């Protein structure tokens, strides 16, 4: 991975992490395009730069972090399903991370869901999140263990299914990203450490660049997304996912066809 590739991947991470379009899916597609998807450092990079996007939530919603302990307990409850299923299905999830077909199919299916989600649930009036609602959102979030599903999309739809407003569901999804992404970063870093994987000083610089770029881009993306979502809903993201998924399938099979020829 070179510096330009690191910057491009970080921009993609910052733009897509909190949008319902799947950051993991886009990172897999981009790293496959660069020909570095199977590289160990690339896999580590795509996880570790999530720390930058986490910090964007902390900065934007700084005052909200001084809420009652009840708020943190609910976040913890919502986080639990990802812990148990993530540990249980870790090897299976890793096996999917280099497969553009999985990403493409997930993008398309998720796209059709987003086209209908506003009709199904509307913009709910519920603004308070109960412990049961938090747990249900946590299980919805686990769907994003399949590359291309979208962690934010799954958790927002989960919140809307419980009659939360789009804005409240989205903001809870942002908060839930912090323990989820932090946990994934710590676990993946520890796994690489246990395997004896060593990082060069040049790679450390790439991680720093990736986190800074991801942080700045995510700040802009979150503010823009909330403003757009509250007024317009999900349809544009649904259309985007379907078009992107079809494009990935066409490119994948077209390249394969050329290789055969």
N, C-alpha and C positions, 0 to 999 in steps of 0.2 A: 504493500500500500504506500502510495506517495502522498505528498501534502495536498495536492489538488483533489485526489480521490477522498481523502479524509474530510476536506471541507464540503465536498458535494454530499457525502453521506451524512454529515452533521446537519447540513441544511435540510435534507430530506427528513431526518429524525425530528428536528425542531418544528418543521411544517406539519408533519403527519402524526406525531405522537398523541396529540390531544384532539385530532379530527377523526371522524368515524370512517377512516379510509385504510387503516392498518399500516402503522409505521414499520412493523417487522416485515410485512409483505413487500413494501416499497424498498426497504433496505436489502432484502434478498434479491429483488429484481435488479437494483442498481449494482450491487456487488457482483452479481452474475454477469451483468453487462461488462463490468470492468475485468472480469475473469479472476476475481479474488474471493469468491464466495466460500470456497473450501479451505481457505487459509485460516489457521488457528487464531492469528492476531486479529483478523477481520471479524471473526465471531466474537472475540473478546471486546473489540472496539465497539461493535454495535450494541453491546450490553452496557459497557462502562460509560459511554457518552450520554446515557439516560440520566446520569447524575446532573448534568447541565440542565436538562429539561425539567427535572424535579425542582431545581432551584428557582426556575421561572415561576412555578406555582407558589413557592414560599414567598417570593418577592411580591408578586401581584396580590396575594391574599394574606399578607403578613398579619394584619389585625385579626383575621379570622382564626388564627392559630392560638389566640388567647381566649378561646371560648371555654365553656365548662368541660370538666373531665368526661361528661356524658358523650360529648362529641367524639372524643378519642376512643372511648369504649366502642362506639358504633363503628368507627373506622376499623378497629381491631376485629370486630365480629365480621365485617365485610371482607377483611383480609384473610381470614382463616381458611376458607375454601381453596384459595390459591396456594396456600402453604401445603396443605395436605395433598391436593391433586397434583401440584407441581412436583413434589417429592416422589409421589407414586408413579407419575407418568414422565419423569425426567428423560429417560432414554428414548421413549417413543417420540417425545416432542423434539429432541435433538435430531432424530432421524428425518423429521419433516422440514427442517430449517434450510435445506439446500434444494428443495423441490419447487420449481416455479409453477408446476401444474397445480399443486395443492393451493398455492397462493392465488392463482388465476381463478380456480373454481370457487374458492372462498370469497374472493372479491365480487364475483358475479352473483352468487347466492345472497351475500350480504347487501349487494346493491338493490336487488329486488325487494329485500326486506325493508330497506330504508325508503324505498318508493312508497311503501304502504304504511309505515309505522305511524305517520301523522294521522292517517285515516283510522288506524286501529285504536290509538290511544289519545290523540289530540294533544293539546297543551294543558296538562292536568292542573288542578288548583291546589294540590297538596304541597305544603312547604316544609312540614315536619317529617323527619325520617325516624321511623321506629326501629327497634333492634331487629325485628323480623324482616322489615324492608331492607335493612342493611345486609342481612344474611342472604336474602334473595338476590340482591345486586351483586354480592360476592360470587354467587354461583354463576350468574350471567357472565361476570367477568372471566370466569374460567374457560368460557368458550373461545376466548382469544388465545388459548394455548395452541390452537390450530392456526398456523401462519396464514395471514390474509383476512382473519375474522375482524380484527380491530378491538383492542382492549377498551378504548374509550367508547366505541360504538356499542359494544355488547353491554357495558355497564350503564350507559345512558339509556339504552332501550330497556334494560332491566328496571331502571328507576321509573321510566315512563309507564311501564306495565303495572307499576304500583301507584299510578295516578299522581306522580310527582310532575311538576312543571318541567319543561325542557331545560330551563336555566338551572333550576335546583338539581336536576338529575345530572347535568353536565358538570356543575361545580363539585358535586359529591364525587363524580368520576375523577376529576382533577386531584382532589384530596386523596382519594383511594390509590391513585397512581404512586404516591410517595412511598408508602410502605411496600407496595407490590414491586415497584421498580428497584427500590433500594435493596429489598430482599433478594431479587433476581441478580442484581449486580454483585452483592456480597457472595452469594452462593457460587455464581459462575467464576468469579475471581478466585475463590478458594479452591474450586475444582481444578483450575489451571495451575494454581500454586502447588496443589497436591500432586499433580501430574508432572511437576518439574519444569513447567513452561516458564521461560525467562524472557523478560522484556528489555530491549535495548534502550539506550538513552534517546535515540531517534523515535522509537515507538512511544516513549513517554511523552515526548513533545507532540506527537500526533494525537494522543489522548487528551492533552491539555487543549490543543487547538479545537478538537472535536467538541469538548465540553463547553468551551467559550462560545463557539459558533452556534451550537445547539441551544444554549441558554438564550442568546439574543434573538434568534429566530423564533423560539417557542414563546417568548414574551409577546411578540407581535401576533403570532398565530392565535394564541389564547384569547386576547382581547378582540381580535377580528371575528373569531369563531362565535364567541358569546353574543356579540352584537348581531351577527347575521342569523344565528340560530333562533334567537328570541323573536325575530321578525319573519323569518322565511321557512323554517323547518329543515327537513333532511333531504328533500327530493334531489337537489343539485348534487349532493354527495352520492346518492343512489345511482344517478346517471353516470357520474364520474367512475364509480367502482365498476359498473357494467362495461363501460367503454375500455377502461384500463385492463380488466380481466380478459376481455376478448382480444385486445391488442397483445397481451402477453402470450395467449394461446397461439395466435397467428404467428407471432415472431418465433416462438419456440418450435412449432412444427415446421415452419418455413425454413428455419435454419437447419433443422434435422434433415429436411428433404434435400436441401442443398448439399449437406454433408454426404448423403447417400449417393447423390448424383456425382 
